[in-house]
């Protein structure tokens, strides 16, 4: 376009192309369109991602069954009622018995005389086939006391006494339940046969039980039913080792009157 008064400019601008200027004016519009399209695409992707997430949650809630917690099988199970495997000489009274079997094959039989706190109470657990590691005498008695709902309040130094089974470790201890009672605790283990026993003999007076009486009580433990060949051999051997110190007169005296010391 010619401009009046400026002839030089008219000549130069005769060839001036206004299309680049129009394109420059259009560029902002294209950028706005590009930003708008990108925003729409991002919004669409976010929407579909949320839809997928919601579907996954629904599947997780309805398609997958909930976990069921199953308690492991007990390692000890009660043995069906039947003749007791062991017995205590009837001179000491009638003992109640219960037995349980371990999944490893070990068996525990518990004999009880009277109730804790009575004038004469005893509890004896006989173990066959146990593979448990060796523990201290005190720890073994504490565990047995806990099984009976009792605790150990005092204990003396352990000592050895002679019985038909051989040397047996014993110690004076005070057991506590609803009351407190002085007891003579004991433990025996024969590694060759895998047989052993642990327990206590209690009285309302600590001096009422001496080593001879305790030995006679332990000597009164008998095999009452069928057992393994090694167990039968052990009890047969033990009976041959029994002494006259625990004859009928001595056993009667152990219930009431103190007996002389065991030779």
C-alpha positions in Angstrom: 0.0 0.0 0.0 1.4 3.4 -1.0 1.8 6.0 1.7 1.4 9.6 0.7 4.4 11.9 1.4 7.0 9.1 1.6 7.8 8.0 -1.9 10.9 6.1 -0.9 8.9 4.0 1.5 6.2 3.4 -1.1 8.8 1.8 -3.4 10.3 -0.4 -0.7 7.0 -1.5 0.6 5.6 -2.4 -2.7 7.2 -5.8 -2.3 6.3 -6.2 1.5 4.5 -9.5 2.2 2.0 -9.3 5.1 1.4 -13.1 5.3 4.3 -13.7 7.8 2.7 -11.2 10.1 -0.6 -12.9 9.8 1.0 -16.2 10.6 2.7 -14.7 13.6 -0.6 -13.5 14.9 -2.0 -17.0 14.5 0.8 -18.7 16.6 -0.7 -17.9 20.0 -3.9 -19.5 19.0 -2.1 -22.8 18.0 -0.3 -22.9 21.4 -3.5 -22.5 23.3 -5.1 -25.3 21.2 -2.1 -27.6 21.9 -2.2 -26.9 25.6 -6.0 -27.5 25.7 -5.7 -30.9 23.9 -2.8 -32.0 26.1 -4.9 -31.2 29.2 -7.8 -33.2 27.9 -5.6 -36.2 27.2 -4.0 -36.1 30.6 -7.4 -35.8 32.2 -8.6 -38.8 30.2 -5.6 -40.9 31.3 -6.2 -40.0 34.9 -9.8 -40.9 34.6 -9.1 -44.3 33.1 -6.4 -45.0 35.6 -8.8 -44.3 38.4 -11.4 -46.6 36.8 -8.8 -49.4 36.6 -7.9 -48.9 40.3 -11.5 -49.1 41.4 -12.0 -52.3 39.4 -8.9 -53.8 41.0 -10.2 -53.0 44.5 -13.6 -54.6 43.7 -11.9 -57.7 42.4 -9.7 -57.8 45.6 -12.8 -57.6 47.8 -15.0 -60.0 46.0 -12.9 -62.2 43.7 -10.2 -63.3 46.2 -11.3 -65.4 49.2 -10.2 -64.2 52.6 -7.4 -66.0 54.4 -8.4 -68.5 57.0 -6.2 -68.8 60.1 -5.8 -72.4 61.2 -4.2 -73.2 64.5 -1.4 -75.8 64.4 -2.3 -79.2 65.7 -1.3 -79.7 69.4 1.9 -81.6 70.0 0.4 -83.3 73.0 -2.8 -85.3 72.9 -4.6 -87.1 75.7 -4.3 -90.9 75.7 -7.7 -92.7 75.5 -8.8 -94.0 78.8 -7.6 -97.4 79.7 -5.6 -99.3 82.3 -2.9 -97.1 83.8 0.6 -98.0 82.7 2.1 -97.3 86.1 1.0 -97.6 89.7 2.2 -96.7 93.2 2.3 -99.2 96.1 -1.3 -99.1 97.6 0.3 -98.7 101.0 0.7 -95.0 100.1 -2.9 -94.7 98.9 -4.9 -94.8 95.7 -3.4 -92.7 92.9 -5.3 -91.1 90.1 -3.6 -91.2 86.7 -3.7 -89.4 83.3 -1.6 -89.9 80.2 -0.7 -87.9 77.1 1.2 -88.7 73.9 3.6 -86.5 72.0 3.6 -86.3 68.2 7.2 -87.6 68.4 6.0 -90.7 70.1 7.0 -89.8 73.7 4.5 -90.5 76.4 3.9 -88.9 79.8 2.0 -90.5 82.6 1.1 -88.5 85.7 0.2 -90.1 89.0 -1.3 -88.0 91.8 -2.0 -88.8 95.5 -4.3 -86.5 97.4 -4.5 -82.8 96.7 -1.9 -80.1 97.2 -2.1 -78.7 100.7 -3.3 -81.9 102.3 -1.4 -83.8 104.9 0.2 -86.1 102.4 0.3 -85.2 98.7 2.4 -86.5 95.9 2.6 -86.0 92.1 4.8 -88.1 89.9 5.3 -87.7 86.1 6.9 -90.6 84.3 8.3 -90.0 80.9 9.1 -92.6 78.2 10.8 -91.9 74.8 11.4 -88.1 75.4 14.1 -86.5 73.3 14.0 -83.1 75.1 17.4 -81.6 75.9 18.8 -81.9 79.4 17.9 -79.1 81.8 18.9 -78.3 85.3 17.1 -80.1 88.2 15.5 -76.8 89.4 14.2 -75.9 85.9 12.6 -79.3 85.5 10.8 -79.0 88.8 9.7 -75.5 88.1 8.2 -76.7 84.7 6.4 -79.6 86.4 5.1 -77.3 89.1 3.7 -74.9 86.5 1.9 -77.8 84.8 0.2 -78.4 88.2 -0.6 -74.7 88.7 2.1 -74.2 91.3 5.2 -72.2 91.8 8.5 -72.7 93.6 9.1 -70.2 96.4 12.2 -71.8 98.1 14.7 -74.5 97.3 17.6 -76.1 98.9 20.8 -77.7 97.5 20.1 -81.0 95.7 21.5 -84.3 96.9 21.5 -87.9 95.8 19.6 -90.8 97.4 19.7 -94.5 96.6 16.6 -96.2 95.2 15.8 -99.4 93.4 16.2 -97.4 90.1 19.6 -96.2 91.2 20.8 -92.8 92.3 18.0 -90.2 92.3 18.5 -86.5 92.6 16.3 -84.9 95.3 16.0 -81.4 96.9 13.7 -79.8 99.5 11.5 -77.1 98.0 8.5 -75.1 99.0 5.6 -75.1 96.5 3.0 -72.4 96.4 -0.6 -72.6 95.1 -3.6 -71.4 97.1 -1.4 -72.4 100.1 2.3 -73.2 100.6 3.6 -76.7 101.3 7.1 -78.0 102.0 8.0 -80.9 99.7 10.8 -83.2 98.7 11.2 -83.0 94.9 13.1 -85.6 92.9 14.2 -86.5 89.4 15.6 -89.6 87.7 16.7 -90.3 84.1 17.8 -93.6 82.5 19.4 -92.6 79.1 19.7 -96.2 77.8 15.9 -96.8 78.0 14.8 -93.2 77.5 12.8 -93.5 80.8 12.7 -91.0 83.6 10.4 -89.4 86.2 10.1 -86.1 88.1 7.8 -85.1 90.9 7.5 -84.4 94.6 6.2 -85.8 97.9 4.8 -83.2 100.2 3.8 -83.0 103.9 2.4 -80.3 106.1 5.6 -80.6 108.2 9.0 -80.4 106.4 10.7 -82.8 108.8 8.0 -85.5 108.3 9.8 -86.7 105.1 13.3 -88.0 105.4 15.5 -89.6 102.7 14.4 -93.2 103.7 10.7 -92.4 103.4 11.3 -90.7 100.1 13.3 -93.6 98.8 10.5 -96.0 99.9 8.0 -93.9 98.1 10.0 -94.0 94.8 10.6 -97.7 95.3 6.8 -98.1 95.4 6.5 -97.1 91.7 5.6 -100.1 89.6 5.0 -101.0 86.0 1.3 -101.9 85.9 0.6 -102.7 82.3 2.3 -103.5 79.0 5.4 -101.5 78.2 8.3 -101.5 75.7 10.8 -104.3 76.1 13.4 -101.8 77.4 10.9 -100.5 79.9 10.1 -104.0 81.1 13.7 -104.8 81.5 14.4 -101.7 83.5 11.6 -102.4 86.0 12.6 -106.0 86.2 16.2 -105.0 87.0 15.0 -102.4 89.5 12.9 -104.9 91.4 16.0 -107.1 91.8 17.7 -104.0 93.3 15.0 -103.4 95.9 16.2 -103.7 99.5 14.5 -104.8 102.7 14.6 -101.2 103.9 11.3 -100.7 102.1 9.5 -103.8 103.2 5.9 -103.8 104.5 6.9 -102.5 107.9 9.0 -99.7 106.5 6.2 -98.6 104.0 3.7 -98.5 106.9 6.1 -96.4 109.0 6.7 -94.0 106.1 3.0 -93.0 106.1 3.0 -91.9 109.8 6.0 -92.7 112.0 9.5 -91.7 110.9 11.6 -94.7 109.8 15.4 -95.2 110.5 17.8 -94.0 107.8 18.1 -96.1 104.7 21.3 -98.2 104.7 
